Amino acid sequence: MQDSIAHFFLIALPVLAAIVFHEVSHGWVANKFGDPTAARMGRLTLNPIPHIDLFGTILLPIILYISGAPFLFGYAKPVPVNFSNLSHPKRDMIWVASAGPATNILLAIASVLLLKLLVAFSLTDGGESPWFGYLHPLALMAQYSIGINVFLAVFNVIPIPPLDGGRIAVGILPDPYASALARVEPFGILIVMVLLMTNVIDVFTRPMMRVLLRILGYWL
């Protein structure tokens, strides 16, 4: 039981960091392009508390983990963005939406570097360092962080609103295609959940994750 709890927190902390940085990056880029909504609401902070959604960030991942679901899924409160405040709403929407996945890729790169540094340090003098016992949990979190951030980056570029990929597609596509795709947004989360539960989403995510992990020079 204790091992399960410890394992859960080793995963939960990188997940929380990944989604908080992801959401803050949206608000930060939106602020740079003329929309101060997130800044005014105090959401441009790395303090996780303002970003936590009771169900999406806490209860849903716990339920999925305990039930042995084949996937873990969670979300934070979306950082509010008023696209009409952006200097060029259609164009700037692309940059705001892209900020989240790009941040997850940067976090994955940082995690790879941290993991390699920890491994090198723990194997000094040709054997295990006396610090190995303390470094091992941190190395595991770095390892989980790589997979979590790569998955979030790939998952969020799926072109279904309100996922970032959907917003990017709406910004790129000409009308009437952009307007038609935007109308999918109220049903987007339901569509995504169905795709997750049926594993259809793996057809898209797994090949892209393999490519990204190969580029990062690391395999889970």
HELIX and SHEET records of a PDB file:
HELIX    1   1 GLN A    2  LYS A   32  1                                  31    
HELIX    2   2 THR A   37  ARG A   40  1                                   4    
HELIX    3   3 ILE A   49  HIS A   51  5                                   3    
HELIX    4   4 LEU A   54  LEU A   59  3                                   6    
HELIX    5   5 LEU A   60  ILE A   66  1                                   7    
HELIX    6   6 PHE A   83  ASN A   85  5                                   3    
HELIX    7   7 PRO A   89  SER A  122  1                                  34    
HELIX    8   8 THR A  124  GLY A  126  5                                   3    
HELIX    9   9 PHE A  132  ASN A  156  1                                  25    
HELIX   10  10 ASP A  164  ILE A  172  1                                   9    
HELIX   11  11 TYR A  177  ALA A  182  1                                   6    
HELIX   12  12 GLU A  185  MET A  197  1                                  13    
HELIX   13  13 ASP A  202  LEU A  216  1                                  15    
END                                                                             
